[in-house]
Amino acid sequence: MKLLAGVLLAFVLIGAGAALVMGTGLYNVAASVPPDLMDKVAPAAKVRSIRRHAAPLPAPLPQDAAALARGLSHYRKNCLPCHGAPGVPPAEFHEGMNPEPPEIESPTVQEYSDAELFWVIKHGIRMTGMPGFGVNHKDDELRDITAFVRHAPKISAEEKQALQSASHEEHHHEGEPAEGHHEEAEGGGATGGPRRPVR
């Protein structure tokens, strides 16, 4: 009985402490802060949540070239700026995101099942910047995108070229100092650079 009371008291104290931190604004929500306990706990919770909620696919992922081309087109417009692609860097702003979007060819992404990938693309992941594309894409379109993401590690030279052209358009302003930032540009601040490793 004393053990149960002690456990309950511990939960009450932990809950009160969390409420104090959150309620008073002590928890820093800035994307620029170094990783903390939340950054270590959240990924495991995310994976378990996705596995629990991902429903079976409405149909197997398409494998034909036409579906992959459609998936590439949707990916190029909606996903490339954050995630990049093999040999194609993401947009500059992704470096300021926390957590940083994973590379689609990485184990972080490819270890998900087809159903889990589809679920993530359709519903998104809150507090990560990953939107849910189910609000403006049909399931068939989402399956095409999922098929392309699954295909990413085997991307062809032609597909890479198509993505690189889109990435070039996204980065067309780089090298041109923005208004009000001439001193920073003259100081040699980098605007691009290699992709950082996936967390």
C-alpha positions as MATLAB code, in Angstrom:
seq = 'MKLLAGVLLAFVLIGAGAALVMGTGLYNVAASVPPDLMDKVAPAAKVRSIRRHAAPLPAPLPQDAAALARGLSHYRKNCLPCHGAPGVPPAEFHEGMNPEPPEIESPTVQEYSDAELFWVIKHGIRMTGMPGFGVNHKDDELRDITAFVRHAPKISAEEKQALQSASHEEHHHEGEPAEGHHEEAEGGGATGGPRRPVR';
ca = [
       0.000    0.000    0.000;
       2.843    2.374    0.867;
       4.554    1.528   -2.434;
       1.403    2.376   -4.395;
       1.013    5.641   -2.508;
       4.649    6.497   -3.236;
       4.226    5.803   -6.951;
       1.074    7.925   -7.089;
       2.818   10.748   -5.250;
       5.720   10.578   -7.698;
       3.336   10.873  -10.659;
       1.579   13.810   -9.018;
       4.882   15.603   -8.407;
       6.099   14.937  -11.964;
       2.802   16.199  -13.374;
       2.925   19.294  -11.172;
       6.506   19.988  -12.237;
       5.641   19.611  -15.929;
       2.621   21.893  -15.499;
       4.815   24.490  -13.792;
       7.404   24.435  -16.563;
       4.839   24.575  -19.356;
       2.423   26.949  -17.654;
       5.061   29.538  -16.785;
       6.733   29.480  -20.197;
      10.025   28.200  -18.790;
      10.270   25.570  -21.534;
      12.076   27.151  -24.495;
      10.306   26.265  -27.753;
      12.888   27.977  -30.003;
      14.084   25.805  -32.887;
      17.615   27.132  -32.348;
      18.114   25.689  -28.835;
      20.476   22.708  -28.414;
      18.862   19.227  -28.205;
      17.313   18.461  -24.818;
      15.477   15.583  -23.159;
      12.387   16.232  -25.282;
      14.449   15.791  -28.461;
      15.638   12.416  -27.179;
      12.238   11.139  -26.061;
      10.092   12.459  -28.906;
      11.587   10.334  -31.750;
      10.845    7.070  -29.934;
       7.311    8.242  -29.146;
       6.859    9.290  -32.788;
       7.887    5.881  -34.155;
       5.580    4.032  -31.769;
       2.680    6.354  -32.570;
       3.119    5.907  -36.326;
       3.261    2.115  -35.961;
       0.098    2.150  -33.865;
      -1.953    4.441  -36.084;
      -0.815    3.443  -39.581;
      -3.666    1.553  -41.243;
      -3.182   -1.009  -44.005;
      -2.631    0.530  -47.422;
      -5.765    0.899  -49.557;
      -3.795   -0.940  -52.277;
      -0.163   -1.965  -52.871;
       2.165    0.832  -53.920;
       2.404    1.269  -57.687;
       5.713    0.282  -59.261;
       5.295    1.467  -62.852;
       7.316    4.303  -64.364;
       4.253    6.525  -64.821;
       3.404    6.354  -61.104;
       6.989    7.137  -60.124;
       6.984   10.116  -62.506;
       3.776   11.422  -60.929;
       5.227   10.851  -57.474;
       8.409   12.705  -58.432;
       6.349   15.654  -59.678;
       4.412   15.904  -56.404;
       7.586   15.362  -54.371;
       9.440   18.076  -56.267;
       6.708   20.626  -55.548;
       5.926   19.714  -51.949;
       8.799   17.824  -50.317;
      12.120   18.637  -51.994;
      12.714   21.979  -50.200;
      12.735   20.267  -46.781;
      14.055   16.775  -47.504;
      16.197   17.171  -50.606;
      16.986   13.957  -52.498;
      20.042   11.822  -53.275;
      22.575   14.261  -54.728;
      20.104   17.164  -54.479;
      20.378   19.527  -51.496;
      17.281   20.801  -49.697;
      16.430   24.491  -49.504;
      18.497   26.767  -47.314;
      15.818   27.181  -44.645;
      15.882   23.496  -43.647;
      19.013   24.153  -41.564;
      16.918   26.225  -39.152;
      14.348   23.477  -38.571;
      14.316   21.476  -35.349;
      14.060   18.556  -35.731;
      15.872   18.685  -39.062;
      13.929   16.897  -41.818;
      15.520   13.506  -42.566;
      16.918   12.570  -45.956;
      14.416   10.360  -47.767;
      17.031    7.756  -48.670;
      18.168    7.421  -45.044;
      17.315    4.507  -42.714;
      15.278    6.984  -40.638;
      12.765    7.065  -43.503;
      13.323    3.815  -45.374;
      12.895    1.594  -42.309;
       9.209    2.523  -42.157;
       6.813    0.107  -43.830;
       4.914    1.221  -46.932;
       1.788    1.708  -44.822;
       3.679    3.806  -42.265;
       5.235    6.003  -44.955;
       1.818    6.525  -46.529;
       0.343    7.429  -43.140;
       3.081    9.981  -42.408;
       2.711   11.609  -45.819;
      -1.077   11.706  -45.489;
      -1.360   12.863  -41.862;
       1.977   14.598  -41.147;
       3.737   14.773  -37.786;
       2.819   17.595  -35.449;
       5.499   19.905  -34.014;
       8.063   18.814  -36.626;
       7.102   20.937  -39.633;
       5.942   17.812  -41.512;
       2.514   18.684  -42.959;
      -0.283   16.237  -43.686;
      -0.825   16.174  -47.448;
      -4.107   14.317  -47.136;
      -5.907   17.664  -46.895;
      -5.175   18.498  -50.542;
      -4.111   15.209  -52.176;
      -6.142   12.132  -53.034;
      -5.053    8.714  -51.813;
      -3.894    7.703  -55.297;
      -1.621   10.761  -55.395;
      -0.322    9.992  -51.917;
       0.444    6.431  -52.995;
       2.447    7.804  -55.950;
       4.437   10.051  -53.592;
       5.004    7.148  -51.208;
       6.177    4.971  -54.101;
       8.684    7.630  -55.144;
       9.997    8.025  -51.585;
      10.448    4.247  -51.394;
      12.226    4.379  -54.762;
      14.584    7.197  -53.690;
      17.667    5.048  -52.880;
      17.544    3.760  -56.488;
      16.924    7.118  -58.119;
      17.980    7.314  -61.776;
      20.196    9.937  -63.383;
      17.186   11.347  -65.257;
      15.154   11.639  -62.054;
      18.059   13.289  -60.281;
      18.367   15.796  -63.124;
      14.652   16.625  -62.882;
      14.991   17.241  -59.134;
      18.215   19.212  -59.529;
      16.533   21.611  -61.932;
      13.806   22.260  -59.362;
      16.422   22.669  -56.623;
      18.308   25.175  -58.799;
      15.150   27.262  -59.163;
      14.709   27.143  -55.380;
      18.290   28.336  -54.833;
      18.393   30.952  -57.606;
      18.738   33.786  -55.085;
      21.830   32.374  -53.411;
      24.937   34.463  -53.934;
      22.850   37.615  -54.199;
      22.998   39.616  -50.938;
      19.540   40.313  -49.574;
      18.554   43.900  -48.826;
      19.775   44.859  -45.384;
      22.313   42.026  -45.246;
      25.176   43.401  -47.332;
      27.653   43.315  -44.467;
      26.921   39.688  -43.724;
      27.354   38.816  -47.393;
      30.657   40.686  -47.558;
      31.808   38.833  -44.474;
      31.690   35.570  -46.383;
      28.779   33.942  -44.527;
      27.870   30.614  -46.099;
      24.398   30.279  -47.540;
      24.639   26.676  -48.629;
      27.110   23.938  -47.837;
      26.850   20.182  -47.449;
      23.841   18.546  -45.936;
      24.098   17.794  -42.257;
      23.807   14.189  -41.091;
      20.386   12.898  -40.097;
      19.705   12.838  -36.391;
];
